[in-house]
Amino acid sequence: MDELLPTALVDDLTDRVTRRAGERVGAVFARALRETVERTPTVRPDGTVFVVTGDIPAMWLRDSTAQWQTYLLLLDRAPALVDVIAGVLRTQFAAIRHDPYANAFNDGPTGRCHEPGDSSDDPWLWERKYEVDSLAFPVLLAHRLRRASGRDDLLGPDAHPAMRAVVDLWRLEQDHEKRSPYRFVRPTDLRSETLDRDGLGTPVARTGMTWSGFRPSDDACEYGYNVPANLFAARALDHVATFAREVFADPALARDAEDLAGQLRAGVAAHGVVDHPDHGRVWAYEVDGLGHHLLADDANVPSLLSLPLLGACAADDPLYVATRALVLSDANPWFHRGTAATGIGSPHTPDRYVWPIALCVQALTSGSPEEAVRTLRLVADCDDGTGRVHEGFHVDDPSRWTREWFSWADSTFCELALSLLGLRVTDLDRSPRR
């Protein structure tokens, strides 16, 4: 570990976090910061890097980005991390080229999978739930690595064709009903785990937005247009256009990315904004273009709450401010109040479970160091004595929790802790390239 993440660096950061938030927070931070580096990556002979999520032996495109982007803040003092994060990106882009509809991959054609009865039998795939954000997150990581490192030589040969595939797929899925080849059928009685109409999903009309079968939680969308995912995709397309012009010398890709980004934003503006009697004009979580909408927010990123962290909107955008008030209230069906904690959960976990990821996102988007300290202490105090940041825990009884080791939650906790030291991942989007 000392080669990648120097012990002196971990000790220094832990000491500074401890002085701001207390010893318990410092202990959780130190373990989480080390463990992602020590236990999640497998560096292959060709330099690509496979990353497990924690207690699941598969690599999610979304999770692996969230697990590693926090370390972009430490490159000055841990330069060996540059090649590791670049190796993660190369694996991600190769995975997108292999199957852009898949969300989670094996370390080779092992045939391991979440559910043997799924309609896909590709031995490389752990799961083939199509989620728009799975394609956006590697683009975000590429953008932020480029900003943090100042280098254009880190992406690997698959990056350019993978970004082309992302644009083409999102454009195709603007007309899901007529053009999509994608189907997902799982042998289950749980509607959250399969798609209606023999795998096509619930009906949608064309809106300009791009369709998603599943949410970032890996649960099936109730309505096919996930609004935060579309806003995140539009921002990712901005980055694709920049790469196309500045790195790939591909003006056609730049134009296509910019055009599609505009269509996604226009689609959200026309169909994804609704009136709420108490909160005014807000973003819905999901819509179908047929008049139905879901007012809610899920703990998983991209969420409506997380949009400023993804560069998808400003934290003071009036539409975001109104939406934030709604999703942090009882108007959000997945917002829970309890004796131990209050925050956003997910139908992916049992009722009245709140997610530390959502608690940390709430604090990161608040702009309040005091709230950051309170949240770090709350999450650390609700670890059931394990020293770990769990997926979710019961708002009245933190001894009831899900996932023994969830590296995405670890890294989000670390991201919040580092924000107390003036280190913020979002600053990479605004600062000049190194």
JOLIN-V903553 format. One record per backbone hydrogen bond with DSSP energy under -0.5 kcal/mol. NH is the residue of the N-H (numbers start at 1). CO is the residue of the C=O. E is the energy in kcal/mol with one decimal. If there is no record, write none. Layout:
# JOLIN-V903553
nh->NH co->CO e->E
nh->NH co->CO e->E
This chain:
# JOLIN-V903553
nh->4 co->1 e->-0.5
nh->5 co->1 e->-3.6
nh->9 co->6 e->-0.6
nh->10 co->6 e->-2.1
nh->11 co->7 e->-2.9
nh->12 co->8 e->-2.1
nh->13 co->9 e->-2.7
nh->14 co->10 e->-2.8
nh->15 co->11 e->-2.3
nh->16 co->12 e->-2.1
nh->17 co->13 e->-2.7
nh->18 co->14 e->-2.8
nh->19 co->15 e->-2.0
nh->20 co->16 e->-1.2
nh->21 co->17 e->-2.9
nh->22 co->18 e->-2.5
nh->26 co->22 e->-2.2
nh->27 co->23 e->-2.4
nh->28 co->24 e->-2.1
nh->29 co->25 e->-2.8
nh->30 co->26 e->-2.5
nh->31 co->27 e->-2.1
nh->32 co->28 e->-2.6
nh->33 co->29 e->-2.9
nh->34 co->30 e->-2.0
nh->35 co->31 e->-2.8
nh->36 co->32 e->-1.6
nh->37 co->33 e->-0.8
nh->38 co->34 e->-2.7
nh->39 co->35 e->-2.9
nh->40 co->35 e->-0.7
nh->40 co->36 e->-1.1
nh->41 co->36 e->-0.6
nh->42 co->50 e->-2.5
nh->44 co->42 e->-0.7
nh->44 co->48 e->-3.0
nh->47 co->44 e->-2.2
nh->49 co->87 e->-1.9
nh->50 co->42 e->-2.4
nh->52 co->40 e->-2.1
nh->53 co->56 e->-1.3
nh->53 co->58 e->-1.1
nh->54 co->56 e->-0.7
nh->55 co->405 e->-2.2
nh->58 co->56 e->-1.3
nh->59 co->105 e->-2.5
nh->60 co->58 e->-0.6
nh->61 co->103 e->-1.6
nh->64 co->60 e->-2.4
nh->65 co->61 e->-1.1
nh->66 co->62 e->-2.1
nh->67 co->63 e->-3.1
nh->68 co->64 e->-1.2
nh->69 co->65 e->-2.3
nh->70 co->66 e->-0.6
nh->71 co->68 e->-1.0
nh->72 co->69 e->-1.5
nh->73 co->70 e->-1.5
nh->74 co->71 e->-1.6
nh->75 co->72 e->-0.8
nh->77 co->74 e->-1.0
nh->78 co->74 e->-1.5
nh->81 co->78 e->-2.0
nh->82 co->79 e->-1.6
nh->84 co->80 e->-0.9
nh->85 co->81 e->-2.8
nh->86 co->82 e->-2.4
nh->87 co->83 e->-2.0
nh->88 co->84 e->-2.0
nh->89 co->85 e->-2.2
nh->90 co->86 e->-2.2
nh->91 co->87 e->-1.8
nh->92 co->88 e->-2.4
nh->93 co->89 e->-2.8
nh->94 co->90 e->-2.0
nh->95 co->91 e->-2.1
nh->96 co->92 e->-2.3
nh->97 co->93 e->-2.0
nh->98 co->94 e->-1.9
nh->99 co->95 e->-2.4
nh->102 co->99 e->-1.6
nh->103 co->127 e->-0.9
nh->104 co->127 e->-1.5
nh->105 co->59 e->-2.4
nh->106 co->124 e->-3.1
nh->108 co->106 e->-1.8
nh->110 co->108 e->-2.3
nh->111 co->123 e->-2.3
nh->114 co->126 e->-2.5
nh->118 co->115 e->-1.9
nh->119 co->185 e->-1.1
nh->125 co->122 e->-1.6
nh->126 co->104 e->-1.6
nh->127 co->104 e->-1.8
nh->130 co->128 e->-0.7
nh->131 co->129 e->-0.5
nh->134 co->131 e->-1.4
nh->135 co->131 e->-0.6
nh->135 co->132 e->-1.5
nh->136 co->132 e->-1.0
nh->137 co->133 e->-2.4
nh->138 co->134 e->-0.6
nh->139 co->135 e->-0.7
nh->140 co->136 e->-2.1
nh->141 co->137 e->-2.5
nh->142 co->138 e->-2.5
nh->143 co->139 e->-2.4
nh->144 co->140 e->-2.6
nh->145 co->141 e->-2.6
nh->146 co->142 e->-2.3
nh->147 co->143 e->-2.0
nh->148 co->144 e->-2.5
nh->149 co->145 e->-2.7
nh->150 co->146 e->-2.3
nh->159 co->156 e->-1.0
nh->161 co->157 e->-0.6
nh->162 co->158 e->-2.3
nh->163 co->159 e->-2.6
nh->164 co->160 e->-2.0
nh->165 co->161 e->-2.1
nh->166 co->162 e->-2.2
nh->167 co->163 e->-2.1
nh->168 co->164 e->-2.3
nh->169 co->165 e->-2.5
nh->170 co->166 e->-2.6
nh->171 co->167 e->-2.0
nh->172 co->168 e->-2.4
nh->173 co->169 e->-2.6
nh->174 co->171 e->-1.4
nh->175 co->172 e->-1.8
nh->176 co->173 e->-0.7
nh->179 co->175 e->-2.5
nh->180 co->175 e->-0.5
nh->180 co->176 e->-1.3
nh->184 co->199 e->-1.1
nh->188 co->186 e->-1.5
nh->191 co->189 e->-0.6
nh->193 co->190 e->-1.6
nh->194 co->191 e->-0.9
nh->195 co->184 e->-1.4
nh->199 co->195 e->-1.2
nh->200 co->196 e->-0.7
nh->200 co->197 e->-1.1
nh->201 co->196 e->-2.9
nh->205 co->288 e->-2.4
nh->208 co->209 e->-0.5
nh->211 co->173 e->-1.8
nh->212 co->224 e->-2.6
nh->213 co->130 e->-0.8
nh->214 co->130 e->-2.1
nh->215 co->219 e->-3.4
nh->218 co->215 e->-2.2
nh->220 co->192 e->-1.9
nh->221 co->213 e->-2.3
nh->225 co->287 e->-2.4
nh->226 co->224 e->-0.8
nh->227 co->225 e->-0.7
nh->227 co->285 e->-2.2
nh->230 co->226 e->-2.0
nh->231 co->227 e->-2.3
nh->232 co->228 e->-2.3
nh->233 co->229 e->-2.6
nh->234 co->230 e->-2.3
nh->235 co->231 e->-1.7
nh->236 co->232 e->-2.5
nh->237 co->233 e->-2.3
nh->238 co->234 e->-1.3
nh->239 co->235 e->-1.4
nh->240 co->236 e->-2.3
nh->241 co->237 e->-2.5
nh->242 co->238 e->-1.7
nh->243 co->239 e->-2.8
nh->244 co->240 e->-2.9
nh->245 co->241 e->-2.0
nh->246 co->242 e->-3.0
nh->247 co->243 e->-2.4
nh->248 co->243 e->-2.6
nh->250 co->244 e->-3.1
nh->254 co->250 e->-1.9
nh->255 co->251 e->-2.4
nh->256 co->252 e->-2.5
nh->257 co->253 e->-2.7
nh->258 co->254 e->-2.4
nh->259 co->255 e->-2.6
nh->260 co->256 e->-2.4
nh->261 co->257 e->-2.5
nh->262 co->258 e->-2.0
nh->263 co->259 e->-1.8
nh->264 co->260 e->-2.6
nh->265 co->261 e->-2.3
nh->266 co->262 e->-2.3
nh->267 co->263 e->-2.5
nh->268 co->264 e->-2.3
nh->269 co->265 e->-2.5
nh->270 co->266 e->-2.2
nh->271 co->267 e->-2.3
nh->272 co->267 e->-0.5
nh->272 co->268 e->-2.5
nh->274 co->282 e->-2.8
nh->276 co->280 e->-2.0
nh->280 co->276 e->-2.1
nh->282 co->274 e->-2.7
nh->284 co->272 e->-2.8
nh->285 co->294 e->-3.0
nh->286 co->294 e->-1.2
nh->287 co->225 e->-2.0
nh->288 co->292 e->-1.3
nh->294 co->286 e->-2.7
nh->295 co->293 e->-0.5
nh->296 co->294 e->-0.8
nh->299 co->345 e->-1.3
nh->307 co->304 e->-1.1
nh->309 co->306 e->-1.4
nh->310 co->306 e->-0.9
nh->310 co->307 e->-0.9
nh->311 co->308 e->-1.0
nh->312 co->307 e->-2.1
nh->313 co->307 e->-0.6
nh->317 co->314 e->-1.6
nh->321 co->317 e->-2.8
nh->322 co->318 e->-2.2
nh->323 co->319 e->-2.2
nh->324 co->320 e->-3.2
nh->325 co->321 e->-1.9
nh->326 co->322 e->-1.7
nh->327 co->323 e->-2.7
nh->328 co->324 e->-1.6
nh->329 co->326 e->-1.3
nh->332 co->329 e->-1.9
nh->333 co->295 e->-0.5
nh->333 co->331 e->-0.7
nh->335 co->332 e->-2.1
nh->336 co->334 e->-0.5
nh->336 co->343 e->-3.2
nh->338 co->341 e->-1.3
nh->340 co->395 e->-3.2
nh->341 co->395 e->-1.3
nh->343 co->336 e->-2.3
nh->345 co->334 e->-3.5
nh->346 co->353 e->-0.5
nh->349 co->346 e->-1.6
nh->353 co->350 e->-1.2
nh->354 co->352 e->-0.5
nh->354 co->393 e->-2.6
nh->355 co->344 e->-2.2
nh->359 co->355 e->-2.0
nh->360 co->356 e->-2.7
nh->361 co->357 e->-2.5
nh->362 co->358 e->-2.6
nh->363 co->359 e->-1.8
nh->364 co->360 e->-2.9
nh->365 co->361 e->-2.1
nh->366 co->363 e->-1.0
nh->367 co->363 e->-0.8
nh->368 co->363 e->-0.6
nh->369 co->367 e->-0.6
nh->372 co->368 e->-2.0
nh->373 co->369 e->-2.3
nh->374 co->370 e->-2.4
nh->375 co->371 e->-2.5
nh->376 co->372 e->-2.5
nh->377 co->373 e->-2.4
nh->378 co->374 e->-2.3
nh->379 co->375 e->-2.8
nh->380 co->376 e->-2.3
nh->381 co->377 e->-2.4
nh->382 co->378 e->-1.1
nh->383 co->380 e->-1.0
nh->386 co->383 e->-1.7
nh->390 co->388 e->-0.7
nh->391 co->402 e->-2.1
nh->392 co->402 e->-0.8
nh->393 co->354 e->-2.1
nh->394 co->397 e->-0.7
nh->394 co->400 e->-2.3
nh->395 co->352 e->-2.5
nh->397 co->394 e->-0.6
nh->400 co->397 e->-2.3
nh->401 co->399 e->-0.7
nh->402 co->392 e->-2.2
nh->406 co->389 e->-0.6
nh->407 co->53 e->-2.2
nh->408 co->53 e->-0.5
nh->410 co->406 e->-1.7
nh->411 co->407 e->-2.6
nh->412 co->408 e->-2.0
nh->413 co->409 e->-2.2
nh->414 co->410 e->-2.3
nh->415 co->411 e->-2.5
nh->416 co->412 e->-2.1
nh->417 co->413 e->-2.3
nh->418 co->414 e->-2.8
nh->419 co->415 e->-1.3
nh->420 co->416 e->-0.8
nh->420 co->417 e->-1.0
nh->421 co->418 e->-1.3
nh->422 co->419 e->-1.5
nh->423 co->418 e->-2.1
nh->424 co->422 e->-0.7
nh->427 co->424 e->-1.1
nh->428 co->425 e->-1.7
nh->429 co->426 e->-1.3
nh->430 co->426 e->-0.6
nh->430 co->427 e->-0.8
nh->431 co->427 e->-2.3
nh->434 co->147 e->-1.2
